[in-house]
């Protein structure tokens, strides 16, 4: 079986650093990336947050910040693969596009379809006001065209089976060749983080596509990671996705999560890919 590529999702977009220890500044992102790199991550998935006291919970699409973060991580982890976020609610993608053009990552997330992004709390309350994460085909095509122009590989984020099947149609109509797929499991209104579901999902992958799974949750996600590794998928973790280790203990940070995921890969009989090996497996230039 091929080696497993590990991606570390360094910080995410929703978590407030005043409540949880997520890295926000370029320096802190670079330090956390280095911990993940040393533990086996070849790729860093990067979100950008506003800088300054009390603003780290807010997203930023400042291209100068994107460059500063990218340069800091590349300096800390020579040879690392960067994967930029691009997700925005609404049709205007000028911010993500500016960050892509400035930072030139080798990979960037491409949200491949729309989702009612919902979560509830006890007592019958919404965790946040219900919102539509809207990703119509013209929006997808626009950002894929930018990625093609700058040599960035789109990673299609699939929150349900219909979105996954849509990626196959994107390939059929020539929107993308050799699509790379990320199965996002554990969002409350999307696909559950369920190991039994994986055997179904892999049947609907576009032929020849590389794939990985993003698993959102607590300690219950780790058996699903193990099944991903057994099925030949690539792996992702980080404080964007979870704060919890397989034994239920709270992780100290991204390095501890990646180290645990590397053990999952090896337990499945797969070694962990270096960044150069990851480039070969993913067909990056």
C-alpha positions as a Markdown table, in Angstrom:
| # | Residue | x | y | z |
|---|---|---|---|---|
| 1 | Unk | 0.0 | 0.0 | 0.0 |
| 2 | Unk | 1.2 | 3.5 | -0.7 |
| 3 | Unk | 2.6 | 5.7 | 2.0 |
| 4 | Unk | 0.2 | 7.9 | 3.9 |
| 5 | Unk | 0.3 | 11.7 | 3.4 |
| 6 | Unk | -0.6 | 13.6 | 6.6 |
| 7 | Unk | -2.0 | 17.1 | 6.4 |
| 8 | Unk | -2.2 | 19.3 | 9.5 |
| 9 | Unk | -5.0 | 21.8 | 9.7 |
| 10 | Unk | -3.3 | 24.4 | 11.8 |
| 11 | Unk | -6.0 | 26.7 | 13.2 |
| 12 | Unk | -9.3 | 26.7 | 11.3 |
| 13 | Unk | -11.9 | 29.5 | 11.1 |
| 14 | Unk | -14.4 | 29.1 | 13.9 |
| 15 | Unk | -12.4 | 28.6 | 17.1 |
| 16 | Unk | -11.9 | 31.6 | 19.3 |
| 17 | Unk | -8.2 | 31.8 | 20.5 |
| 18 | Unk | -9.5 | 33.4 | 23.7 |
| 19 | Unk | -11.2 | 30.1 | 24.6 |
| 20 | Unk | -8.9 | 27.5 | 22.9 |
| 21 | Unk | -5.1 | 27.6 | 22.3 |
| 22 | Unk | -5.1 | 27.8 | 18.5 |
| 23 | Unk | -2.2 | 29.6 | 16.7 |
| 24 | Unk | -3.1 | 33.0 | 15.1 |
| 25 | Unk | 0.1 | 35.0 | 14.5 |
| 26 | Unk | 2.6 | 34.1 | 11.7 |
| 27 | Unk | 5.1 | 33.3 | 14.4 |
| 28 | Unk | 2.8 | 31.0 | 16.3 |
| 29 | Unk | 1.5 | 29.3 | 13.1 |
| 30 | Unk | 5.2 | 28.6 | 12.1 |
| 31 | Unk | 6.0 | 27.2 | 15.5 |
| 32 | Unk | 2.9 | 24.9 | 15.5 |
| 33 | Unk | 3.6 | 23.9 | 11.9 |
| 34 | Unk | 7.2 | 22.9 | 12.9 |
| 35 | Unk | 5.8 | 20.7 | 15.6 |
| 36 | Unk | 3.5 | 19.0 | 13.2 |
| 37 | Unk | 6.3 | 18.7 | 10.6 |
| 38 | Unk | 8.5 | 17.0 | 13.1 |
| 39 | Unk | 5.7 | 14.6 | 13.9 |
| 40 | Unk | 5.2 | 13.6 | 10.3 |
| 41 | Unk | 2.9 | 16.2 | 8.5 |
| 42 | Unk | 4.0 | 16.9 | 5.0 |
| 43 | Unk | 1.3 | 19.5 | 4.2 |
| 44 | Unk | -0.1 | 22.4 | 6.2 |
| 45 | Unk | -3.7 | 23.6 | 5.7 |
| 46 | Unk | -3.7 | 27.3 | 6.5 |
| 47 | Unk | -6.4 | 29.7 | 7.6 |
| 48 | Unk | -5.6 | 33.4 | 8.1 |
| 49 | Unk | -6.9 | 35.3 | 11.1 |
| 50 | Unk | -7.0 | 39.0 | 11.8 |
| 51 | Unk | -4.1 | 40.2 | 13.9 |
| 52 | Unk | -4.2 | 42.4 | 17.0 |
| 53 | Unk | -5.6 | 42.1 | 20.5 |
| 54 | Unk | -9.1 | 40.6 | 20.6 |
| 55 | Unk | -9.3 | 40.1 | 16.8 |
| 56 | Unk | -7.8 | 36.6 | 16.4 |
| 57 | Unk | -11.3 | 35.0 | 16.2 |
| 58 | Unk | -12.0 | 36.8 | 12.9 |
| 59 | Unk | -10.9 | 35.6 | 9.4 |
| 60 | Unk | -8.6 | 37.7 | 7.3 |
| 61 | Unk | -8.2 | 37.9 | 3.5 |
| 62 | Unk | -5.2 | 40.3 | 3.6 |
| 63 | Unk | -2.8 | 39.0 | 0.9 |
| 64 | Unk | 0.2 | 40.6 | 2.7 |
| 65 | Unk | -0.7 | 38.5 | 5.8 |
| 66 | Unk | -1.1 | 35.4 | 3.7 |
| 67 | Unk | 2.4 | 35.9 | 2.3 |
| 68 | Unk | 3.8 | 36.6 | 5.8 |
| 69 | Unk | 2.3 | 33.4 | 7.1 |
| 70 | Unk | 3.4 | 31.3 | 4.1 |
| 71 | Unk | 6.9 | 32.6 | 4.4 |
| 72 | Unk | 7.1 | 31.9 | 8.1 |
| 73 | Unk | 5.8 | 28.3 | 7.7 |
| 74 | Unk | 8.1 | 27.6 | 4.7 |
| 75 | Unk | 11.1 | 28.9 | 6.7 |
| 76 | Unk | 10.2 | 26.8 | 9.7 |
| 77 | Unk | 9.5 | 23.7 | 7.6 |
| 78 | Unk | 11.8 | 23.7 | 4.5 |
| 79 | Unk | 10.1 | 21.8 | 1.7 |
| 80 | Unk | 6.6 | 21.8 | 3.2 |
| 81 | Unk | 3.5 | 21.7 | 1.0 |
| 82 | Unk | 1.1 | 24.6 | 1.8 |
| 83 | Unk | -2.7 | 24.3 | 1.3 |
| 84 | Unk | -4.7 | 27.5 | 1.6 |
| 85 | Unk | -8.3 | 27.8 | 2.7 |
| 86 | Unk | -10.6 | 29.6 | 0.2 |
| 87 | Unk | -14.1 | 29.2 | 1.8 |
| 88 | Unk | -16.3 | 32.2 | 2.0 |
| 89 | Unk | -20.1 | 32.6 | 2.4 |
| 90 | Unk | -21.5 | 34.6 | -0.5 |
| 91 | Unk | -20.4 | 35.0 | -4.1 |
| 92 | Unk | -17.5 | 37.4 | -3.6 |
| 93 | Unk | -14.2 | 35.5 | -3.7 |
| 94 | Unk | -11.9 | 38.4 | -4.2 |
| 95 | Unk | -10.3 | 37.9 | -0.8 |
| 96 | Unk | -9.4 | 34.3 | -1.3 |
| 97 | Unk | -8.3 | 34.9 | -4.8 |
| 98 | Unk | -6.0 | 37.7 | -3.7 |
| 99 | Unk | -4.4 | 35.4 | -1.1 |
| 100 | Unk | -3.9 | 32.6 | -3.6 |
| 101 | Unk | -2.2 | 34.9 | -6.1 |
| 102 | Unk | 0.0 | 36.4 | -3.4 |
| 103 | Unk | 1.0 | 33.3 | -1.6 |
| 104 | Unk | 1.0 | 30.7 | -4.4 |
| 105 | Unk | 0.3 | 27.5 | -2.4 |
| 106 | Unk | 0.8 | 24.2 | -4.1 |
| 107 | Unk | -2.7 | 23.1 | -3.0 |
| 108 | Unk | -5.8 | 25.0 | -2.0 |
| 109 | Unk | -9.2 | 24.0 | -0.7 |
| 110 | Unk | -12.1 | 24.2 | -3.2 |
| 111 | Unk | -15.5 | 23.8 | -1.6 |
| 112 | Unk | -17.3 | 21.7 | -4.2 |
| 113 | Unk | -21.0 | 22.3 | -3.3 |
| 114 | Unk | -23.4 | 24.1 | -1.1 |
| 115 | Unk | -24.4 | 23.0 | 2.4 |
| 116 | Unk | -26.9 | 24.2 | 5.1 |
| 117 | Unk | -24.3 | 24.8 | 7.8 |
| 118 | Unk | -26.1 | 23.9 | 11.0 |
| 119 | Unk | -25.5 | 22.9 | 14.5 |
| 120 | Unk | -27.7 | 22.6 | 17.6 |
| 121 | Unk | -27.2 | 22.9 | 21.3 |
| 122 | Unk | -29.0 | 21.3 | 24.2 |
| 123 | Unk | -32.4 | 22.8 | 24.9 |
| 124 | Unk | -33.4 | 23.0 | 21.2 |
| 125 | Unk | -31.3 | 26.0 | 20.3 |
| 126 | Unk | -29.1 | 26.7 | 17.3 |
| 127 | Unk | -25.4 | 26.9 | 18.0 |
| 128 | Unk | -25.3 | 29.8 | 15.5 |
| 129 | Unk | -27.9 | 31.3 | 13.2 |
| 130 | Unk | -28.6 | 28.8 | 10.4 |
| 131 | Unk | -26.6 | 29.7 | 7.3 |
| 132 | Unk | -26.1 | 28.5 | 3.8 |
| 133 | Unk | -22.5 | 27.8 | 2.8 |
| 134 | Unk | -23.1 | 28.5 | -0.8 |
| 135 | Unk | -20.8 | 27.2 | -3.5 |
| 136 | Unk | -22.6 | 27.2 | -6.9 |
| 137 | Unk | -20.8 | 25.9 | -10.0 |
| 138 | Unk | -19.9 | 29.3 | -11.3 |
| 139 | Unk | -18.2 | 30.1 | -8.0 |
| 140 | Unk | -16.3 | 26.8 | -8.1 |
| 141 | Unk | -15.3 | 27.4 | -11.7 |
| 142 | Unk | -14.0 | 30.9 | -11.0 |
| 143 | Unk | -11.7 | 29.8 | -8.3 |
| 144 | Unk | -10.5 | 26.7 | -10.1 |
| 145 | Unk | -9.6 | 28.9 | -13.1 |
| 146 | Unk | -7.5 | 31.1 | -10.8 |
| 147 | Unk | -5.8 | 27.9 | -9.4 |
| 148 | Unk | -5.1 | 26.7 | -12.9 |
| 149 | Unk | -3.5 | 30.1 | -13.8 |
| 150 | Unk | -1.1 | 30.1 | -10.8 |
| 151 | Unk | -0.3 | 26.3 | -10.7 |
| 152 | Unk | -2.2 | 25.5 | -7.6 |
| 153 | Unk | -3.9 | 22.1 | -7.2 |
| 154 | Unk | -7.6 | 22.3 | -6.1 |
| 155 | Unk | -8.5 | 19.9 | -3.3 |
| 156 | Unk | -12.3 | 19.4 | -3.5 |
| 157 | Unk | -14.0 | 19.6 | -0.1 |
| 158 | Unk | -17.0 | 17.2 | -0.1 |
| 159 | Unk | -19.5 | 17.5 | 2.8 |
| 160 | Unk | -22.0 | 15.0 | 1.5 |
| 161 | Unk | -22.3 | 12.3 | -1.1 |
| 162 | Unk | -24.0 | 14.5 | -3.7 |
| 163 | Unk | -21.1 | 17.0 | -3.5 |
| 164 | Unk | -18.7 | 14.1 | -4.0 |
| 165 | Unk | -20.6 | 12.9 | -7.1 |
| 166 | Unk | -20.6 | 16.5 | -8.4 |
| 167 | Unk | -16.8 | 16.4 | -8.5 |
| 168 | Unk | -17.0 | 13.5 | -10.9 |
| 169 | Unk | -19.2 | 15.7 | -13.1 |
| 170 | Unk | -16.8 | 18.5 | -12.9 |
| 171 | Unk | -14.2 | 16.2 | -14.4 |
| 172 | Unk | -16.7 | 15.0 | -17.1 |
| 173 | Unk | -17.2 | 18.5 | -18.3 |
| 174 | Unk | -13.5 | 19.4 | -18.3 |
| 175 | Unk | -13.6 | 21.8 | -15.3 |
| 176 | Unk | -10.8 | 19.8 | -13.7 |
| 177 | Unk | -8.5 | 16.9 | -14.5 |
| 178 | Unk | -7.4 | 14.3 | -11.9 |
| 179 | Unk | -9.5 | 15.8 | -9.1 |
| 180 | Unk | -8.1 | 15.5 | -5.6 |
| 181 | Unk | -10.9 | 14.9 | -3.0 |
| 182 | Unk | -11.3 | 15.6 | 0.7 |
| 183 | Unk | -14.2 | 13.8 | 2.4 |
| 184 | Unk | -15.3 | 16.1 | 5.2 |
| 185 | Unk | -17.1 | 14.0 | 7.8 |
| 186 | Unk | -18.5 | 15.2 | 11.2 |
| 187 | Unk | -20.1 | 18.5 | 10.3 |
| 188 | Unk | -23.5 | 18.2 | 12.0 |
| 189 | Unk | -25.5 | 18.9 | 8.9 |
| 190 | Unk | -23.1 | 16.9 | 6.6 |
| 191 | Unk | -21.8 | 13.4 | 6.4 |
| 192 | Unk | -21.2 | 11.8 | 9.8 |
| 193 | Unk | -17.8 | 10.6 | 10.9 |
| 194 | Unk | -18.8 | 7.0 | 10.4 |
| 195 | Unk | -16.4 | 4.3 | 9.5 |
| 196 | Unk | -19.1 | 2.2 | 7.9 |
| 197 | Unk | -19.9 | 5.1 | 5.4 |
| 198 | Unk | -16.4 | 5.1 | 4.0 |
| 199 | Unk | -16.8 | 1.9 | 2.0 |
| 200 | Unk | -19.7 | 3.5 | 0.2 |
| 201 | Unk | -18.0 | 6.8 | -0.4 |
| 202 | Unk | -14.9 | 5.4 | -2.0 |
| 203 | Unk | -17.1 | 3.8 | -4.6 |
| 204 | Unk | -18.1 | 7.3 | -5.8 |
| 205 | Unk | -14.6 | 8.8 | -6.0 |
| 206 | Unk | -13.8 | 10.0 | -9.5 |
| 207 | Unk | -11.6 | 7.4 | -11.2 |
| 208 | Unk | -7.9 | 7.7 | -10.3 |
| 209 | Unk | -8.4 | 10.5 | -7.8 |
| 210 | Unk | -6.3 | 10.9 | -4.7 |
| 211 | Unk | -8.4 | 11.3 | -1.5 |
| 212 | Unk | -8.2 | 12.0 | 2.1 |
| 213 | Unk | -10.7 | 12.4 | 5.0 |
| 214 | Unk | -11.2 | 15.3 | 7.4 |
| 215 | Unk | -12.8 | 14.0 | 10.6 |
| 216 | Unk | -14.4 | 16.5 | 12.9 |
| 217 | Unk | -15.2 | 15.5 | 16.5 |
| 218 | Unk | -13.7 | 14.1 | 19.6 |
| 219 | Unk | -12.1 | 10.7 | 20.4 |
| 220 | Unk | -14.8 | 8.9 | 18.4 |
| 221 | Unk | -13.1 | 10.0 | 15.1 |
| 222 | Unk | -10.0 | 8.0 | 15.6 |
| 223 | Unk | -11.4 | 4.6 | 14.6 |
| 224 | Unk | -12.6 | 6.3 | 11.4 |
| 225 | Unk | -9.0 | 7.6 | 10.8 |
| 226 | Unk | -7.9 | 4.0 | 11.1 |
| 227 | Unk | -10.4 | 2.9 | 8.5 |
| 228 | Unk | -9.3 | 5.7 | 6.1 |
| 229 | Unk | -5.7 | 4.4 | 6.5 |
| 230 | Unk | -6.8 | 0.8 | 5.8 |
| 231 | Unk | -8.7 | 1.8 | 2.7 |
| 232 | Unk | -5.7 | 3.7 | 1.3 |
| 233 | Unk | -6.8 | 7.3 | 1.9 |
| 234 | Unk | -4.6 | 10.0 | 3.1 |
| 235 | Unk | -5.0 | 11.5 | 6.5 |
| 236 | Unk | -5.6 | 14.9 | 8.1 |
| 237 | Unk | -5.8 | 16.2 | 11.7 |
| 238 | Unk | -5.1 | 19.4 | 13.6 |
| 239 | Unk | -6.8 | 21.8 | 16.0 |
| 240 | Unk | -9.2 | 22.9 | 13.3 |
| 241 | Unk | -10.7 | 19.5 | 13.4 |
| 242 | Unk | -10.3 | 18.2 | 17.0 |
| 243 | Unk | -8.7 | 18.9 | 20.3 |
| 244 | Unk | -8.8 | 15.3 | 21.4 |
| 245 | Unk | -6.4 | 12.3 | 21.2 |
| 246 | Unk | -7.5 | 8.7 | 20.8 |
| 247 | Unk | -7.6 | 8.1 | 24.5 |
| 248 | Unk | -9.9 | 11.1 | 25.0 |
| 249 | Unk | -7.2 | 13.3 | 26.5 |
| 250 | Unk | -7.0 | 16.8 | 25.3 |
| 251 | Unk | -4.1 | 17.3 | 22.9 |
| 252 | Unk | -1.3 | 19.8 | 23.7 |
| 253 | Unk | -1.4 | 21.0 | 20.1 |
| 254 | Unk | -0.9 | 20.1 | 16.5 |
| 255 | Unk | 2.3 | 18.1 | 17.0 |
| 256 | Unk | 0.6 | 15.7 | 19.4 |
| 257 | Unk | -2.4 | 15.2 | 17.1 |
| 258 | Unk | -0.1 | 14.5 | 14.1 |
| 259 | Unk | 2.0 | 12.1 | 16.1 |
| 260 | Unk | -1.1 | 10.1 | 17.0 |
| 261 | Unk | -2.2 | 10.1 | 13.4 |
| 262 | Unk | 1.2 | 8.8 | 12.3 |
| 263 | Unk | 0.8 | 5.9 | 14.7 |
| 264 | Unk | -2.6 | 5.2 | 13.1 |
| 265 | Unk | -1.0 | 5.0 | 9.7 |
| 266 | Unk | 1.7 | 2.7 | 10.8 |
| 267 | Unk | -0.7 | 0.4 | 12.7 |
| 268 | Unk | -2.5 | 0.1 | 9.3 |
| 269 | Unk | 0.8 | -1.0 | 7.7 |
| 270 | Unk | 1.6 | 2.3 | 6.0 |
| 271 | Unk | 4.6 | 4.5 | 6.4 |
| 272 | Unk | 4.3 | 8.2 | 6.5 |
| 273 | Unk | 5.2 | 10.1 | 3.4 |
| 274 | Unk | 7.8 | 12.9 | 3.3 |
| 275 | Unk | 6.9 | 16.1 | 1.6 |
| 276 | Unk | 8.8 | 15.1 | -1.6 |
| 277 | Unk | 7.1 | 11.7 | -1.5 |
| 278 | Unk | 3.7 | 13.5 | -1.1 |
| 279 | Unk | 4.4 | 15.6 | -4.1 |
| 280 | Unk | 5.1 | 12.5 | -6.2 |
| 281 | Unk | 1.9 | 10.8 | -4.9 |
| 282 | Unk | -0.2 | 13.9 | -5.5 |
| 283 | Unk | 1.4 | 14.6 | -8.9 |
| 284 | Unk | 2.5 | 18.1 | -7.9 |
| 285 | Unk | 5.0 | 20.0 | -10.0 |
